[in-house]
Amino acid sequence: MLRPASRATGYAAQEPRISVWLTRLVTHIAPAERAALARAAWNGTVDMNVDSLLGRALAQRVVLELSGLRPTQVRFAIGQNGKPHAVSRATGENAPCFSITHAGRWIGVAVASQGRVGVDLEPVAPFAPTVSARVFAESDRKAVGQLPECEQDRAFTKLWTVAEACAKVDGNGLPAMLRAPPPIGLSATGKRAAHYWAVGVLSCGVVVAVAADRVQDPARSLAQARVVDLGWILKERR
Ligand SMILES: CC(C)(COP(=O)(O)OP(=O)(O)OC[C@H]1O[C@@H](n2cnc3c(N)ncnc32)[C@H](O)[C@@H]1OP(=O)(O)O)[C@@H](O)C(=O)NCCC(=O)NCCS
């Protein structure tokens, strides 16, 4: 059972907000950089996929940056159903909640100052009717069906991305998402069950969504998403 983010850190004491950070998967990563990435990610395994390494290294960097904690003060771990989290070694309390996603050569991390958060990135892709019937509410499918055909793939991808971001807030993952999903709707921001969400499209066409249980205006967080490079992620923080 996760405990709320520690109020001891400056970030957690702020008004509820989310920070969204993005980076591009670099095409060439030299062995030395890959080893540095593994050290920067919390498990130190060089053999892991580069996108996982980069996502975990970015998450660690951002959580430390925002919380003011030092690497030795925080333990990063994978919890129930694969949800990652960070815990203060001193108090055992959770550091700010974060979420990781990687798709279409982009990596995304979202960190919540209070409560829980989920983030998801997806390239626009077609959805077979049998799949959409399983994963989307009927009213959402009807709404997408009324759009011009050339807009439907993007609309379905947005719905999927929002649903995944919401699923990551609770950490229940895809299985929970497939059970009688409440509608999402076609707007850029909304509330689904206990989750506030926002969705947008990056300039490269990749869809990005963020969802949270305490932060009520995630659209502002998406609009202010920060793009960083490998150098920033690997910058040593003591
Ligand atoms: C979480 C999940 C939706 C990821 O979706 P995806 O679009 O394929 O992948 P993304 O790139 O967006 O996200 C992957 C990241 O999500 C995070 N993640 C994994 N499981 C998670 C969970 N349950 N909750 C929140 N985040 C999770 C991880 O950080 C992972 O990246 P990493 O392993 O490289 O660090 C999917 O893996 C899932 O449903 N997992 C849960 C499985 C489950 O519930 N099993 C129970 C038995 S059925």
The ligand as a Gaussian input file, in Angstrom:
#p B3LYP/6-31G(d) Opt

LIG

0 1
 C        1.169000       0.006000     -17.344000
 C        0.828000      -0.418000     -18.745000
 C       -0.570000       0.159000     -19.041000
 C        1.913000       0.129000     -19.688000
 O        1.447000       0.451000     -20.931000
 P        2.305000       0.675000     -22.287000
 O        1.585000       1.723000     -23.072000
 O        2.515000      -0.632000     -22.921000
 O        3.744000       1.183000     -21.904000
 P        4.293000       2.644000     -21.543000
 O        5.561000       2.805000     -22.257000
 O        3.281000       3.715000     -21.699000
 O        4.575000       2.498000     -19.990000
 C        5.550000       1.627000     -19.536000
 C        5.921000       2.058000     -18.141000
 O        4.775000       2.054000     -17.307000
 C        5.214000       1.799000     -15.973000
 N        4.311000       0.806000     -15.435000
 C        4.347000      -0.542000     -15.582000
 N        3.315000      -1.093000     -14.922000
 C        2.642000      -0.078000     -14.341000
 C        1.468000      -0.024000     -13.529000
 N        0.785000      -1.097000     -13.158000
 N        1.035000       1.201000     -13.119000
 C        1.698000       2.321000     -13.450000
 N        2.808000       2.338000     -14.242000
 C        3.259000       1.136000     -14.671000
 C        6.670000       1.332000     -16.021000
 O        7.494000       2.392000     -15.549000
 C        6.884000       1.104000     -17.493000
 O        8.174000       1.455000     -17.952000
 P        9.519000       0.668000     -17.523000
 O        9.133000      -0.723000     -17.143000
 O       10.355000       0.726000     -18.730000
 O       10.049000       1.446000     -16.367000
 C        0.767000      -1.949000     -18.925000
 O        2.093000      -2.463000     -18.881000
 C       -0.024000      -2.645000     -17.824000
 O       -1.218000      -2.710000     -17.890000
 N        0.656000      -3.171000     -16.793000
 C        0.004000      -3.767000     -15.652000
 C       -0.122000      -5.271000     -15.797000
 C       -1.016000      -5.815000     -14.736000
 O       -1.855000      -5.158000     -14.196000
 N       -0.840000      -7.068000     -14.405000
 C       -1.620000      -7.666000     -13.361000
 C       -2.008000      -9.047000     -13.693000
 S       -3.132000      -9.135000     -15.050000

